[in-house]
Amino acid sequence: MNNDEIAFSKVNIILGMFGEFFFIYIGADMFLNGDHYETNTHYNRYLIDVIFPLSCFFVLITIIPLISKLFSSEKGLVITGNGIIINAIAPNFGLIKWEDISKIDVKEIMSKKFIIIHIVDTNVYLERVKNPVFLFFLKRKINNYHYLISFSSVLLSINTEELLRLLQQSFKEYKKLDSTEMN
């Protein structure tokens, strides 16, 4: 089985960073010039004073991973004979072995397609997560949606349909190899 490496899309990362800077610009403008946003029906200076710190916090926690991915030499997704390594999502689960994957499919949520990787035993991968905040949200995700790993191809230099085809083809090759080894 060949190793396939898919790089990060530097253009999409830069566009995401511009979007975040625009978001913080709007928040700063509302904070500094809140009186200009006064209307007869919708004005709450306290709400405006809360939006700016929240926008700064949001940008801070999301732009740091984007900057690290922009200057990183590692690939966004690596498909090997042993499994998949997805560096485009947080948290990074490391190598997701083919034998631990039950199926790979796609789900459309609000016109955005996400690749879903169904894991046989999610506890193995939950044990790899050290951050308690990530762990909390991952457990909620499993309870609500019944899958652990989902990601979009936005940060990758491949579209969702091609990536899904590549993943499913590699998964079928592994299953074919696995069944011939058992015989």
Summary of the structure (lengths in Angstrom):
residues: 183
radius of gyration: 20.4
end to end distance: 19.2
largest distance: 76.6
contacts: 478
relative contact order: 0.15
helix: 54%
strand: 19%
